[in-house]
């Protein structure tokens, strides 16, 4: 557990107080944790969804069908990025 001291503006303080009252929590710390656990996943969705993984796999598969396993030399890569 981490101890943090936070400064809340007036609106944020009201929101935390509403969350605290709505869920009958004992303090603002619990209210802040509840709010973060409820809405934090929207900001920190770390696990890739299956549809996204399948889409990327299909893109990679199509790329290999079209171009094979070609290698690019360092000179070609430098030229591509206009490094002289």
N, C-alpha and C positions, 0 to 999 in steps of 0.2 A: 504494500500500500504506500502511496506517495502523499505527502502532506504538501498542499499548495495554498498559497495566499493569493486570492484573486481580487481584482477591482472590477466591479460590475457597474455599468451605467444604469440609469433609472429604469429603462425599459427591460433590460436583462434581469434586473432585480425583481421586477414585477412578474416576469415569466417564471423565474425560479420559485417565487412565492406561490404562484398559482399551481405549479407542479407539486410543490410541497403540500398544499392544502388538498388538491385533487386526490392524491394518493395517500393522504394521512401519514406523511413522512415526518420524522422527528426533527430534522434540521435541513439547512440548505445544502449541506454536503450530500445527503441522500437524494435530495431533489435534483441536484446537478448530475449525480451519477445516473439516476433514472432517466433524465433527459438525454444524456449522452448515449446510454444503452438503447434508448428508443430511436434516436435519430442519427446516431453516429455511423451506423452501417452505410447510410447513403453517401457519406463522405469517404469512408475507408473500406470499401468493398474490395478486400484483398484476394478473395478466391475468384478465379475466372469461371464464368458460367459455362456449362457444357456446350451451349450453342456457339459461344465465342470460340472455344477450343476447336470444335468441329469446323467452324468457318476458316480458322487459321490453318488447320490441317489440310483442308481442301485447297486453299490458296497455295500452300507449299507443294502439294501433290501436282497441281496444275502447272506450277512453275517448273518442276522437275520433268514433267511430260513434255513441256514446250522447249526447255533449254538444256535438259540433262544436268549432269554434274560438272559443268564447266568451271574452270578456275580462272581467276583474273590475276594478271601479273601486277606487281606493285606499280610498274610504270603506267599500266592501264588505269589502275585505281587513282594514281596521282593525276593523270590526265582528266579523268572523270570529275575530280574535284578541283581541277585547274591549279594544282600545286606544281610549281616549277622549281 
